[in-house]
Amino acid sequence: MKNSPSLSTLLPAFLLLLLLTVVATGIGSSFLPPERVIAALAGQGARMDEVIVWKLRLPRVVLAILVGAALALAGALLQRVVRNPMASPSVLGITDGAAMGVMLFLWLFSDQANALTVSIHWQPTAAMTGAAVFAGLVMVLTSIDQGGSSPLKLILYGIALAALAKAAVTLLIIVGPVHRASHALTWLTGSVGAAHWQDVAVVGAGLALGLPVLIANSLPLRQLALDPQSAVLTGLPLVRTRFALLGGAVFLTAIAVAHVGAIGFVGLVAPHVARVFHGQFRSGYLLATAVTGSLLVLGADTLARVIAPPLELPAGALTALVGAPLFLYLLIKGRQYHA
């Protein structure tokens, strides 16, 4: 039996992600070759290797994979809802809104000793609140525009509000105590360097909660590729579907940003890569998008750890470095591919 087109496209991506996972887990102050990493993962390695792999490095690697998938899926949902290939959590201000929510949380609920006065478990809620507020503002401003709403105006309002959020975070850095500046810089750039298994569990649970929404809207996602009038004629409840998918994008963005900061560009690039090399109307498109996002974030974080040792650069500083050339390539060569 021949492999289906979807399987033949996804299998290499999964294998590449598996290979990168092993390599990234072995990189650190003490390099572990792939065979030692695999032995440690299987519980058959040396005791010290298992401690390094399971307690120090694997949480970071897994968190990068999950965050990349969440941001990529959020970008795919937004591009379909807005019907604009330039839509992404960062372009529409959702990423910066979530980061601003986290910064306000840190600024309001930490003391001079840099200790939180409330539970850290409220941080994702702050991120989701900030993301939802800015997403709502973008939608409201676009809908009340007397010139009529359009995908281009949605993008422009998103860019303006994203700039507003960035300015607000900068202001919090300036007026706040010095000890909070490091937290602010983390959210501005994005990093998975401080990952713990608890972070992995929360982000993984967030993806699991969003999975039923994605499955339930697999057909509506295809219908949204049509113009609004045609989509309604196919029986699609347009407003309700857009609201559900926009809410899903906000949730996925917030749950990622709350734990790693404002990593940008992933939600813009990953759907385009999946669209070119897999096809947006084939089964498994969202899965291909998620794997692509995981590869981008994990690849950026791995590069961040080896590009200037012993310094470890934040992954968010390199996602654009990794993604921008690829995105330019797709813009130039994309006409040669068809879904």
Residue, then its C-alpha position, 0 to 999 in steps of 0.5 A: m500500500k502506498n503512503s498517503p500524500s499527507l503521511s509522506t509529507l508529515l513523516p519527514a517532519f516528524l523524523l526531523l523533529l525527533l532528530l533535533t530533539v535528541v541533538a538539542t537534549g545533548i547540547g549543554s555545558s557538558f555535551l552528550p552524544p546522541e547514543r548517550v541521550i537515547a540511553a538516558l531517555a530509555g532509562q538505561g544510561a549512566r545515573m548522571d546522564e539521566v539527571i542531566v537529560w530528565k531534570l535539566r535539559l528535557p523540560r526545556v526541549v519539550l517546552a520549546i516543542l509545545v510552545g512552537a506548536a501553540l504559536a503556530l496553530a494560533g497563527a494558522l487560526l488567525q490567518r484563516v479567520v482574518r483571511n489574510p496571510m500576514a495575520s499572526p499573534s504578533v502582527l495582531g497585537i495578541t502576543d504583545g498584549a499577553a506580554m503586557g498582561v504578564m508584565l502588569f502582573l509581575w509589576l503589581f504583585s511583586d515586592q521589593a525582594n523580587a518575590l510574588t505576593v500571589s501565586i505564580h499560577w495566576q500568571p497564565t490568567a494575566a497573559m490570557t487577559g492581556a491577549a483577550v483585551f488586545a484582540g478584542l480592541v482590534m476587532v472592535l476598532t475594525s468593526i466600527d471603522q466607518g470605512g468598512s472592515s477589511p483584512l488590511k485594516l485589521i492588520l493595521y489596527g493590530i500593528a498599532l496596538a502591538a506598538l502600544a503594548k510594546a510602549a507600555v512594557t517599556l514604560l513599566i521597565i522605566v518606572g518600575p524597580v530595577h529588579r523587575a527589568s530582567h523579567a521585562l526583558t524576558w517577556l520582550t524577547g522570549s526564552v525557554g531557558a528557565a523551563h520546568w516540568q510544571d511549565v511543560a504540564v501547563v502548556g501541554a494541558g492547554l494544547a490538550l484543551g484546545l484540541p477538541v476545538l480544533i477537531a470540531n472546527s476542522l470543516p469550518l476552517r475549510q469553509l472559512a477559506l471561501d468568501p463570507q457570502s459563500a461560507v454562509l451559503t454552505g451552512l457555516p455559522l460565520v460569526r460564531t465560528r470566527f469567535a470560537l477560532l479567535g478565542g482559540a488563537v488567543f488562548l493558545t498564544a496566551i498559554a505560550v507567552a505566559h511561560v516563555g515570553a513574547i516569541g514572535f514570527v512563529g505564528l506568521v511563518a509556520p502556517h506558510v511553511a506547512r501550506v507550501f510543503h503540505g497543502q492547506f486543504r489536505s488532512g493533517y494541515l494543522l498537524a503539519t503547522a504545529v510540527t513546523g512551529s515546534l521545529l522553528v522554536l526548538g531550532a532557534d533555541t538550539l542555535a541560541r545555545v551554541i552560537a555564542p558559548p558560554l552565553e545563551l541567547p534568548a530563543g525569541a531573539l533568533t526566531a526571526l533570524v531563522g524564520a525571516p529568510l525562510f519566509l522570504y524564500l517562500l514568498i519568492k518561490g511559493r507560486q511554484y507550489h499548489a495546495 
